[in-house]
Amino acid sequence: MAEARDGGGVTLAAWMAHVRGPLAEVAGGDVAARELRLMVAKAAGWSGARVSVAGGESLPGAVVEALEAMVARRMRREPLAQILGDWPFYGRSFRVTRDTLTPRPDTETLVDLALAAPFDRLLDLGTGTGAIAVSLLAERAGATGVASDISEAALAVAAENAARHGVAGRLELMRADWWQGITGRYDLIVSNPPYVTEAEYAGLAPEITEWEPRGALTPGGDGLAAYRVIAAGLAAHLAPGGRCLVEIGEGQGEAVSALFFAAGLDAVAVHPDINGKPRVVSGAMPMGNSRD
């Protein structure tokens, strides 16, 4: 590798040129370059702007050692989010581990839609990192909420993220298998449930199937099992006039909409994500509908 301008160590540009080729075989050329920049920012403690102009700077030996370890993990197909330990979502950074899904930009569509109308009391079913619930409460200072997950490890990550973004005092975290143990009514219920079909799951990249929790991705079968459970509990837990929003997979809009209609919701709609793909189904409980 080329020496740094000051005669010591290796330059950032030389190091990146050395590892970009092998990493591109795993991630693809453009993605590999972006991932390497993020690794450098993490290992060196540099801003993204500095990384972009620091090609001739010398990398300290400890930074090179940390970067080599990161690249080795990535070559084993470990997701970059888990290597870095944090990932951006809705303008904030969230802790990510192997016990949680990586928050994805598509899910920001659900947050945007949820924030389009007022809410005071939130329920997030299957919260994972807590990215949805934490983002919503961070944007609505007067709101409170409950976020549930069946995984204790995921709830620990969600607790860290809630504390990181100053909403821990307004967010109750509880272990629950969907509606199990959930009480009361909420004027906003959200969920990004497992929805990948059994057949689709088999074709996903190793970064997903080998590193992210299977139960958070697929319920097996046709991928609709979680929506059936969620829809079945709405009459008992969604306040009159309250809204429910769920993320969906490709081709699931019609089926999930039908479940919402059958649950008594109206104003049911399918919304596209940033790529124009159907991503969220929403519905509202008519005023006056209550089992209380």
C-alpha positions, 0 to 999 in steps of 0.5 A: 500500500502507498505510504501516507504523505507524512511518511507513516502508516497507510493513507485512507485512499490506499487502504480503501483501494486495497479492500474495495475489490474483495468487499465489492464481491459481497456488497457490489461496487457502489455499495462497497464504497459507501460501506467502507466510508461508514466503517472509516467514520465509525473507526476513526471517529470522523464525520462523513464530510471528513472521510470524503476529503481525507484520502491522503490522510494517514490512518493510525494503526489502531484504526486500521486494525479496527477497520480490518476487523470490520471488513472481515466481519462484513466478508462473512456477510454480517450486516453493516448495521450490526458491525457498526452497532447503530443505524439511522432512522427518521433522522436519529441513530438507533442501536442495532444488534443481532436480536433486532431487525435493522430499521429500513428507510421504507418503514419511515413511510409508516412514521410519516403517515402516523404523524399526519394526524394527532395522537395521545396514546400509542401502541407499537406491536412487535417493536424490535429496536423501538425505532417506530415508537421512539421516533413517534414519541420523539416527534410528539412531546405530549404523547405516551405509549406502549411498545411490546415484543416477544423478545426480551433481548429486543426489548433491551435494545428498545429500552436503550434507544428510548433512553438515548432519545429522551422518551423512556419516561413516556414509553412502557416496554412490555414482553407480549405475544401480540395482544397477550397482556395488552390492556386499554385502548389506544388512538394510534396502533402501529406495527411492522410485523413479520410478513415475508412468506415462507417461499420468499424467505428462502430466497433472501440474502445471507445478511438477512437469513443468517444474521437477523431474527427469523421470527421478526421477518416471517411467520411462515406460510403466506406471510399474513398470520400476524395481520390476522392476529392484529386485526382480530384485536383491534375492536377491543384495543383501538379507540373510536376514531383511532387509527391503525397503520401496519407495514406490508410486503409486496402484494399484500395490500388487498389481503390486509385491507380486507382484514381491516374492513372485516375488523370494522375499520373504515377509511382503509387505504394502501400507501406507497413508500419512497420507491412507489411500492405499496408499503403501509395499510391504514384504517380508522375505527368509526366513532361510536364503535366500542365494546366497552 
